[in-house]
Amino acid sequence: MLDVRFITLFDYYSRLDTLTSAFRASTGLSCTPGCGWCCETGDPEITVFEAMPLACTIVSNPFLMERYNAYRGAGTRKPCFFHDASRDFRCTAYAIRPMMCRMFGYAGVRDKNGAVRFKTCPKMRNSARPVTVPLIPVFQDLQLTVTSLAPSELARLLPFPDALSEAVDRETIRRRLSSENGDGTNCPLPVAS
């Protein structure tokens, strides 16, 4: 059975995608087709909770698990494990990507005084239309909602590779224990297809 916290998380992601689409439409901003710069150079912070669906995807697939172990064993951090430069659509886990990946280039940040400042990707096309502060989704505000869904031990922010590593370890242990208890080893949440 799917954990209600993950149902809520994916519902929230759906609302974020709608918010981001509206923001893109109102500003004219868009990623350059086939870019992937953020996946190749970034090291965003996500929660271990957000990494759990990604971990299920890896642990569910022996080929991915072998590839991930080589990636992790080599100490690789960039590009993102799910980035595939040979594909037109670079992210192989797009449907279950974390909040930061959904919002990158389309959100603002709060400065030390709490004022919202727009922060776009340096590779993104400039908009002919001005970006107004009330329209800007704000990273910190949105992250609070995601963090509030997670159990406390999974709520801390870590660099993406570290959060994914911990999530893979947790999912591997969960499967081992489930198998020993006869509970099966299916992922308790959606996986990327």
N, C-alpha and C positions, 0 to 999 in steps of 0.2 A: 504494500500500500504506500502511496506517495505521501510523504510528510507534508502536512498542511503549511509549514513554513516555506517549503519550496514552491508549493502552489501559489502562495502569496507573493513570493519573490518573482516568479515568472509573470504573474499578473502585473506586478509593479514594473517589471521590465517592459511589458507591453505598453503600459502608460508612458514610460520614458521614451519608447520608440515613437509614440504618437506626438509627444512633446517635442522631440528632436526633429521630427518631420515637419511640424508646424513652424519651428524655428528656422529650419533650412528654407522652407517655402517663403517665409516672411523676409529673409535676408538675402536670398540668392546664393548663399554659401553652399559649397559642396566639395566633397573629396575629389581629387583628380582620379579618373578611372584607372584602376590597376596600381595605385600608388603603394600602399602598405608601409609607408615610412614610419608610422607610429608603431607598427608591429615589429619593424626591423631595428628600431633605435630606442624605443621607449622601455621603461621598466615601471609601469604604473603600480600603485598600491591597491590591492583588493583584499577582501576578507577571505579567510579559509572557507567560510560558509559559501561564498560565491564560487570558489574553486571546486566545491564538491561535485557539481554536475560534470565539470570537465574531467575530474578524477574518475568518475564512474565511466565516462567514455573511454578513457585510457585503460582502466583496469578490466573493462568488459571485452576488450579486443586484444588478443595475444600479440598481434603484429604491432599495434600501437604501444603496448606495454614494453615490448622489446625495444622499439624505437625510442620511447621515453627514457628507459633505463640507460641507453647509450647517450642520449642528450644530457641527462642529469649526471651521468658518470663522467662525462667530458667537462663538466662544470659550465656548460653552455647556458647563457642567460638571454642572448639575443641572436637571432630573432626569436620571437615568441614561438613556442613549440607548435602551436596551431597554425602558424603562418606558412603558406605554401606559395612561393614566388612563381611556380610553374602554372598556377591557375589564374584565370582572369579575376575570379572572385577569391581573394587571397586567404580569407579566414576559413579554416576547415571546421570550426566550431561556432559559426556565426549565430545560430539560433540560441545558444546557451552562453554566449560571451558575457563577461562581467559588466557591471554598470560603467566602469571607467572606459571600457572599450566602446560602449554605446554612446557615451557623451563626449569623447575626445574630439576637440575641434568645434564643438557646438555648445559650449558652456562657459560660464563665468566662474570666477573665484572671488572670495572675500579677502580684502586686504586687511592689514592689522587694525584698521579702524572700522571694519565691518562693511565697508563700501564694496559694491559689486563692480568687478572689472572683467571685461570680456577677454577671454584668452583663446585664441584660435591656433590652429596648427600652422607652422611656418610654411608648409607646402600648399596650403589651401588657397584657392582663388580668392582674390579680394572681391568684396561685394560692392555693387553700385549703390545699394541701399544702405542707409545707416543702421547700425545695430543699437537698439534702444534697451536700456537697462531693465525695464519691467518684463521684457520678453525673454531675457537670458535665463536659461536653467542654471542653477548654481550648484557646483560640485558638492560643496560641504553640506548644503541643505539636503540634497538628494542622498548623500552617503549616510546621513543620520537615519533615514528610513530603512535603508538596506541593513545597516548595523543593528538596528532595533529588532529585526526579524531573527537574527542569529542567536543561538545559544552563546553564552558569554565566552566559552573557550574557543569558539570559532569566529568571534566578532572582531578580533584585532586586525588592524591593517598591516599587511606585509607586502614587500615587493612581489609582483606576480609570480616569478619563478619559485620563491620561497613558500607562498601560499599554496601553489599547485603541488609542490613537493610534499608539504604536510598533508594536503588533502588526499593525494595518492597513497601515502602511507596509511592514513586513517581508513581509506576505502579498502585497501589490501587487508588490513587487520579485520575490518568489519566482515569482509567476505570469508576470511579464514574462520572466524568465530561462527558465522552463520552456517557455514558448511559443517563444522563440527557439531553444531546443535541441530542439524537437519532442517534448518530454516530456509535453505536455498541461498543462492548467491546473486539474485537479480538486484539491479540497482533500485534503490528506493526512490529514485527521481528520474526525470527525463535525461536522455543522453543525446549527444549530437548524432545526426545521421549522415 
